[in-house]
């Protein structure tokens, strides 16, 4: 167990756990991220926690306020609009390219992912369905063979989670799943125009779900997974 690697890996583990909790709607915007409580949860020093929070602050997932501490970010309406504008541009270009190159194996992989989405929705697995519905978009990016694109989209989806996915009702989750299925059907037909129109409509619907004031959850509960 090399001591020099422990801090970096611990920092990444803390940052990854907080990011996943945000994406899965277990940590809501405005939640206070108390350094000592995080240190106790992850059994690390406050220094490592501070490093993780600084990293998340650079990713715009956490806001650091002097004398008050760290909080899960609360994106403004304008920031939300800009995030979805960037997603529209990035994902449209990505999907147009994929429509020209998609293989039978990739279509089978997408169908399997759609089944997983449906199963998570059917069993009312809120965190699971939220993660899978977001991962659908990252999966499309990975099919381009471009990990930088997949990582960039993953970062945008994490910020989108702060904005809208945390409020997704069972109905809107089901609606999103059906929209994903329609996009895959269009790709299977080789109908790039329909796929792009469906993607634009889908992202517009997700953006339209920006509602309600976020509730604050217990920090230990949010970061403890079964």
N, C-alpha and C positions, 0 to 999 in steps of 0.2 A: 504493500500500500504506500506508494510514493507520496510523501507529505507535500511536495511541491504541487502535485496535481489536484490535491483534495480541495483547496479553496475554489479553483476555477470550476471544477465539476459540481461542487456544492452550490456555487452561485448560479450556474446554469440550471441545476435541478430546482432551485427555489423559483427562478424566473419562469421556467417551463411550467411548474405547478400552478403559479398564479395566473399565467396566460391561459392555461387549460381551464382553470376555474372560471375565468372571465368568459371564454368561448362557450362553456357549457352552462352558463347562467347561474353559477353557484356564487359568484362574486359580482355584486352590482355596482354601477357607478356611484361614487361618493363614499364607498366603504373605506373606513380608516384602516390603514395597514400599519399597525403598531409594531415597531421594530422588535421590542422585547417579546411580544406575543408570537411573532413570526419566528424569532430565534428559539423560543420554547417548542413551537410546533415542529420545526425542522431539526431541532437539537444541534444548532450551530451557533456561532458567535454573532453578535449584532453587526460586526464589521462585514461579515459575509452577506447578511441580510441587506445591509446598506448598499453593497455592491450590486446585488440583484435589483434593488429598487431603482438605483441609478440607471441600470441597463433598461429596465422597463420604462423609465422616464424618457429615455432617448427614443424608445419605440412608441411614445405617446400613449401608452396604456396606463401610466401612473403619473400623477401630479405631485411634485414635491413642493411643499409650502413652508418657508422659514417659520420657525416657532410653532408650527402646527403639525408638521410631519408629512407622511405620505398617504395619498388617497387614490383609489381607483379613479381614473380620469372620467370626467363628465363632458363629453363632446358637445360643442354648441351646435345649433341648428345649421349654421353656415358650414362648420366643419363636416357635419353629416352630409350635407349637400355635395361638398367637394369630394368626400370619400367615394360616394356613389357615382359621381361624375367620372372619377378616375377608373373605377371598376368598369363602368360602361365602356370606356375607350379601350382599356386593356383587354377585357374579356371578349369584346366584339372582334378585335384583331386576332386574338387567340383562337376563337371558335371558327372564324373564317378560314384560317389556315388548317385547323384540324379537319374541317369538313372535306378538304381536298386530299387528306392523307390518311384518314382513319382506317384501321384494319379490322378484320373480323374478330381478331383476338381482343382488340381494344373495346369493340362494341360489346363483347361478352363480359369484359371486366366492368363496363358501365352498367350492364344489366344486373350483374351480381351486386353492385353497389346500390342500385335502385331497390333490389329485394331487401337488402339490409336496412335501407331507409324505411321501407314499408313495415318491416317487422318491428323496428324501434317505435314507430308511431302507433302500431297496433297494441303494443304492450305498455303504452304511455310512458316510455323511457325518455323523459324530457332532455336530460343531459346527452344521452346517446343520440337521439334524433337530431339535436342541435349540432352536435359534432359532425354527424354524417351528412347533414344538409350542407354544411360549410365545406366538408371534405370533397363533396361532389365537384366543386369549382376547382379545388386544388388538383384533383385527379385529372380533370381536363387539361390543366396546365402541365402536369407531369407527362402527359401523353405527347407533348411537344418535344420531349427529350431535353427540356431546359429547366434545370433545377433552380437557377436564379429567378426565372419567371415564377416557378412554383412557390419559392420562398417569398417573393414580393407579394404575390397574391395572398399567401397565407397571412402575411402581416396586415394586409388590407382587410382580410376577413376578420382578424382579431379585433381591429378597430370597428368594423361593422357590427361585431357582436355587442360592443358597448353601446352602439347606437340603436339597433333594432332587434337582433335575434333574441335578446334577453326577454322580450315581451311577446314572443311568438306563441299564439294560442294553439290548441290542438287543431283547430280548423285551418289556420293559416299555415301550420306545418304541413298538413295534409295537402293543402293547395300548392305549396312549394314543391312537394314531392311529385305531384301530378305534372307540374311545369317542367321539372327535371326530366320526367319520363317523356314528355312531348319533345323536348330538345333532343334526347337520344333517338327517338323515333325519326325525327327530321334528319339527323346525322346518318342513320341507317339507310334512309332513302336517298342520301346524297343531295338533299335539298338545303344548300347552304343559306339561301335567302330566308326560308322558313325558320331555320335554326337561329339565325341572327335576330329575326323579329320576335321569336319566342324568348330569347335571352333578354332582349330589351324590355319586353313586357314583364318578365320574371323579376328582373332587378328593380323595375319601377314599382312592382307590387310589394317587394321587400321594403323598399324605401318608404312606401306609403304606410307601413306599419309602425312608424315612429309615433308612439303614444305613451302616455302614462308617466308618472314620476317613479323612478326606481326605488325599490325598497332595500334597506340595508340588512345584510345577513350577518350572522355570527362568523367571525373570521376562522375560528378553529373548525367549525362545522363545514364551512365552504371548502376548506383546503384538505379535508379528510375524506378520502374516497374509499369505497368498499372494495 
